[in-house]
Amino acid sequence: MTLGLFSCNQKTDKETAQGDWIKGTETEQIKTIEKQFRGFDNAMVETGYRYQELYWAGQDQNWEYADYQIEKIKKEILTNQNIQITRKVSIDTFYTFRTISNLK
């Protein structure tokens, strides 16, 4: 019982991990990582690709593939919406779109 009480009272020092490229306090490390995300531009590249695929799916009247692309676009935007909060109005507008199969 004494051993159990002794082990509960021990402090554990939290050690800050330092990698090869990311140094500093935990707050500084988080800021460094945030800079690596670069905002919404990477998400827009993915979204642009999906829009192109959506266009061709419509041209081919492949409505299942079009629905798939719409879901991928929604997921990409939803995943990244917190990166660029100034785009919230545009993102909310996008979510008012219906799936292609509902528009037929």
N, C-alpha and C positions, 0 to 999 in steps of 0.2 A: 504494500500500500504506500509506503514511504517513497519507493521508487517511482510509482505512478504520479504522486504529487510533485516530486522533484522534476520529472520530465515535463509536466504541464507548466511549470513556472519558468522554464528556460526561454529566453528570448531568441528569436531567429532573426539574424541580420539579413535583410534583403540585399542581395548583391546585384548591381546593375551590370547587365551583360554588355560587352563591347565587341562589336564585330569589326571586320576589316575596313568598312567604309562608313559606318554609322557610329558616331562617337557622341559623348555628352550625356546629360541627364535624360531621364525618361521623357520629359516634356520636349527637350531639344530633339530627341530621336523621332518623336511623333511628328514634329514640324518638318523634319527632313523627309520623312516618309510621305507626308502630305504633299510636299513639293514634287515628288516623283509622279504623282497621279496627274498633274498638269491640268486639272480642270476637266471640262466636258468635251474637249476636242477628240480624245481617243474614242469616246462613246459615239461621237458624231460620225467618225469614220465607219464604225460598225453599223450604225443606223443607215448611213448612205448606201452601204453595200446591200443591206436588207431591202431598202426602197427600190434599188435596181432589180433585185430578185422579185420583189412584189410586182413591179411593172411587167416583167416577162411572164410571170405567172398569170397576170390578167390577160396579156396578149394571147397566151395559150389556153385561156379559160380553165386553168388548173386551180380551181377554187380551194381545194384542200391545201395546196402549197402556198397559196396566197394567205390563207388563214394562219398557216404556220409562220410565215414571214411577219405578219402583223403581231402575233404573239411574241416572237423574238424581238421585234422593235419595242414593244411595250416593256418586256423584261429588261432590255438594255437601258431604256430611259428610266424605268423604276429603280434599277440597281444604282444608277448614277445621279439620280435627281438631287441628292444631298450634296453633291460636289459643287454644283453651280446653282445655288438657291435663287439667283436672279432670273433663272429660266423657269421658275415655277409656273407662271401663267401659261407659257407655251406648253409645258408638260401637261398641265391640267387640261388644256384645250385638246391635246392629242388624245387623251383618254376619253373624249366624247365620241371618237370615231367608233363605228361599228365594224364587225368583221365583214369581210367580202361576201361570205356565204349568206349573210343576212341582207345584203344589198341586192342580190340577184332577183 
